[in-house]
Amino acid sequence: MEGPRVQALPGGRLHLQHGPIDVVLRAYGAEAAVAEAHRAAERRFAPLLGELAAELGELRKPMSARPRVEGAVARRMVAACRPHRVFITPMAAVAGAVADELIAAMREAAPLDKAFVNDGGDIALHLAEGETLAVGVAGDFSRGPVPALNGRVTLSHADGIFGIATSGRQGRSFSLGIADSVTVLARDAAGADAAATLIANAVDLPGHPGIRRAPAISLDPDSDLGEHLVTVAVAPLPSNAVAQALAAGRARAAALRAAGLIRDAALSLQGETVTLGILREIRP
């Protein structure tokens, strides 16, 4: 496998790619501080894939097996999944944990006004006091395979939201549920990533004849989901079935918010979207 690749992008962004890890980031602030933060992100990014690969066996274990890990990103993954009492593996938080690790390296390297690290749609944020950042939420697949922009939310330092993650069956990973997408706002990206996975799993209609499933291991022998049935296809559903599935997911999201694990969530299925609160303006 080739080593890490670094590419400057328009608009002051930086693209970091190594194997399956694909990150776009940007720091805002004084020119020298931005340059130092970007260099710090490059340095921290270089060994990340190797660190994760070295502990992959533990990271694919369910949390009930108490995975034992040592790496900084691996510890973030385990910590994000530990509060949940249903089936989940640390891999549910991998993208968010990578984003959190890189934003931490940037913050430690230089004083910044704000920054973001976007790891395949899971985003870690830094916002100094008084700063804001507008983030687009894309999760409407009703018009084709490329998600449409559902809306936009502007976050500030005072909101205490520094992580955004999206999960669902239309994403890069398998899902146990039928949500097209679930976007979660939380205090960090790893926590948002794990929660988005579980909320997306909860958007479901068990036993419905229009849903086709298969064991994850039959689709990918290396999947951390093993024999768990993942969603392969979902037929067009009547509006009452869509509402039922979204209500089940929203109940899971509300429970996670009551437990202090997330701040808000937007759940989308076949052109319909429900939210918990802050994301009220997000509509298909």
C-alpha positions in Angstrom: 0.0 0.0 0.0 1.2 3.5 -0.8 2.1 5.8 2.0 0.0 8.8 3.1 -0.8 11.4 0.5 -1.1 15.1 1.2 -2.7 17.6 -1.2 -3.5 21.3 -0.9 -7.0 22.1 -2.0 -8.7 25.4 -3.0 -10.0 27.5 -0.2 -7.2 26.8 2.2 -8.2 23.2 2.8 -5.8 20.2 3.1 -6.6 16.7 1.9 -5.0 13.7 3.7 -5.5 10.2 2.4 -4.0 6.8 3.4 -5.8 3.6 2.5 -9.4 3.9 3.6 -8.8 7.1 5.6 -9.8 10.1 3.6 -9.7 13.5 5.4 -10.3 17.1 4.4 -9.5 19.7 7.0 -9.0 23.4 7.4 -7.7 25.7 10.2 -8.7 29.4 10.5 -6.6 32.1 12.1 -3.3 33.9 11.8 -1.3 32.6 8.7 1.5 31.2 10.8 -0.8 29.5 13.2 -2.8 27.9 10.3 0.4 26.6 8.7 1.6 25.1 11.9 -1.7 23.5 12.6 -1.8 21.9 9.2 1.8 20.6 9.6 0.8 19.1 12.9 -2.2 17.4 11.3 0.1 15.9 8.6 2.5 14.6 11.3 -0.2 13.0 13.3 -1.9 11.6 10.3 1.1 9.7 9.0 1.1 6.8 11.5 -2.6 6.5 12.1 -3.5 3.7 9.7 -0.6 1.6 11.0 -1.7 2.2 14.6 -5.3 1.1 13.9 -4.2 -1.9 11.8 -2.0 -3.1 14.7 -5.1 -3.3 17.0 -7.7 -4.3 14.5 -8.5 -7.6 16.1 -9.5 -6.0 19.3 -11.3 -3.1 17.6 -13.6 -5.6 15.8 -14.7 -7.2 19.0 -18.1 -6.3 20.5 -18.0 -4.1 23.5 -19.4 -6.9 25.6 -16.0 -8.7 25.1 -14.2 -5.6 26.6 -11.7 -4.9 23.9 -8.3 -4.0 25.2 -6.4 -1.3 23.2 -3.5 1.0 23.6 -3.4 3.5 20.7 -4.8 7.0 21.2 -7.4 6.7 18.4 -8.3 3.2 19.5 -8.9 4.4 23.0 -11.2 7.2 21.7 -13.2 4.6 19.8 -13.6 2.3 22.8 -14.5 5.3 25.1 -17.2 6.5 22.6 -18.8 3.0 22.5 -18.5 2.1 26.2 -21.7 3.9 27.4 -24.0 1.9 25.0 -25.6 -1.3 26.3 -26.5 -2.8 22.9 -24.4 -4.6 20.3 -21.7 -2.3 19.0 -18.0 -2.6 18.2 -15.4 0.2 18.5 -15.3 0.3 14.7 -18.6 2.2 14.8 -16.6 5.2 16.0 -13.4 4.9 13.9 -14.0 7.9 11.5 -15.1 10.2 14.2 -12.2 9.2 16.5 -9.7 9.9 13.7 -11.2 13.3 13.2 -11.1 14.0 17.0 -7.4 13.0 17.1 -6.4 15.3 14.2 -8.4 18.3 15.6 -6.6 17.8 18.9 -3.2 17.8 17.2 -4.1 21.0 15.4 -5.4 22.8 18.6 -2.3 21.8 20.5 0.1 23.0 17.8 -1.2 26.6 17.5 -3.9 29.1 18.6 -6.7 28.9 16.1 -10.0 30.8 15.6 -11.7 27.7 14.4 -11.0 24.5 12.5 -12.7 21.4 11.1 -11.6 17.9 10.2 -14.0 16.0 7.9 -13.3 12.3 7.8 -15.7 10.9 5.2 -18.6 13.0 6.5 -17.8 12.6 10.2 -16.6 16.0 11.4 -14.6 17.2 14.4 -14.8 21.0 15.1 -12.8 23.6 17.0 -14.6 26.9 17.7 -12.9 29.5 19.8 -15.2 31.7 22.0 -17.3 34.0 19.7 -16.7 31.9 16.6 -19.3 30.2 14.5 -19.3 27.6 11.6 -22.1 26.7 9.2 -22.4 23.0 8.4 -24.5 21.5 5.6 -26.5 18.4 6.4 -27.0 16.0 3.4 -29.1 12.9 3.8 -32.0 13.0 1.4 -31.6 10.1 -1.1 -35.2 10.3 -2.4 -34.0 11.8 -5.7 -31.1 9.5 -6.5 -27.9 7.8 -5.2 -26.2 11.2 -4.3 -27.7 12.8 -1.2 -29.3 16.2 -1.5 -28.5 18.9 1.0 -31.3 18.8 3.5 -30.3 22.0 5.2 -27.7 23.9 7.2 -27.0 24.5 10.9 -24.8 27.2 12.3 -22.8 26.2 15.4 -21.1 28.4 17.9 -18.6 27.7 20.7 -21.4 28.2 23.3 -23.4 25.3 21.8 -20.8 22.8 23.1 -21.2 20.8 19.9 -17.8 19.8 18.5 -18.7 16.6 16.6 -21.0 15.8 13.8 -21.5 12.3 12.3 -23.7 10.6 9.7 -24.6 6.9 9.4 -27.2 4.8 7.6 -27.5 2.2 5.0 -26.6 4.6 2.1 -23.2 5.3 3.7 -19.9 3.5 3.5 -20.6 0.9 6.2 -23.2 -1.7 6.7 -26.3 -0.9 8.8 -28.7 -3.1 10.8 -31.5 -0.6 10.1 -33.1 1.0 7.1 -32.5 4.7 7.6 -31.1 6.4 4.5 -29.1 8.6 6.9 -28.9 9.7 10.5 -26.9 12.9 11.4 -26.0 13.4 15.0 -24.6 16.4 16.8 -22.6 15.7 20.0 -19.7 17.0 22.1 -17.2 15.1 20.0 -17.0 13.3 16.6 -16.3 9.8 18.0 -19.4 10.0 20.3 -21.5 11.3 17.4 -20.2 8.5 15.2 -21.2 5.7 17.6 -24.6 7.3 18.3 -25.4 7.8 14.7 -24.7 4.1 14.0 -27.1 3.0 16.8 -29.8 5.4 15.9 -29.6 4.3 12.2 -29.9 0.7 13.4 -33.0 1.5 15.3 -34.8 3.0 12.3 -36.3 -0.3 11.3 -39.3 -2.5 10.5 -38.4 -6.0 11.8 -39.9 -8.7 9.6 -41.2 -6.4 6.9 -41.3 -8.3 3.6 -40.0 -5.3 1.6 -36.6 -5.3 3.4 -33.9 -7.7 2.3 -31.1 -8.6 4.6 -28.0 -10.8 4.6 -25.3 -11.7 7.2 -22.6 -9.1 7.1 -19.9 -11.7 6.9 -21.4 -13.0 3.6 -20.8 -9.6 2.1 -17.5 -8.8 3.7 -15.5 -11.7 5.4 -13.7 -9.1 7.5 -16.8 -7.2 8.8 -16.9 -6.5 12.5 -20.6 -7.3 12.4 -20.1 -11.0 11.7 -23.3 -13.0 11.3 -25.5 -10.0 12.2 -28.1 -9.3 9.4 -27.4 -6.1 7.6 -29.8 -4.3 5.2 -29.2 -5.0 1.6 -32.3 -3.4 0.0 -35.5 -1.6 1.0 -38.5 -1.4 -1.3 -40.6 1.7 -1.5 -42.6 1.9 1.8 -46.1 3.3 2.5 -46.1 6.5 4.5 -47.3 4.9 7.7 -44.4 2.4 7.6 -41.9 5.2 7.0 -43.3 7.0 10.0 -43.2 3.9 12.2 -39.6 3.3 11.4 -38.6 6.9 11.9 -40.4 6.9 15.3 -38.4 3.9 16.5 -35.2 5.7 15.6 -36.3 9.0 17.1 -37.1 7.1 20.4 -33.5 5.8 20.4 -32.2 9.3 19.7 -34.3 10.8 22.5 -33.0 8.2 24.9 -29.4 9.0 24.0 -30.0 12.7 24.4 -31.6 12.1 27.8 -28.5 10.2 28.8 -26.3 13.2 27.8 -24.6 11.4 24.9 -25.9 13.5 22.0 -27.4 17.0 21.5 -29.5 16.4 18.5 -30.2 14.2 15.5 -31.9 14.3 12.1 -33.2 11.0 10.7 -34.1 10.5 7.1 -35.9 7.7 5.3 -37.4 7.8 1.7 -37.8 11.5 1.6 -39.1 12.0 5.2 -37.0 13.6 8.0 -37.6 13.9 11.7 -35.4 15.7 14.3 -35.1 16.2 18.0 -34.8 20.0 18.2 -31.8 22.1 17.2 -32.1 20.7 13.6 -35.7 21.8 13.2 -34.9 23.6 10.0 -33.6 20.4 8.4 -36.3 19.2 6.0 -36.2 17.1 2.8 
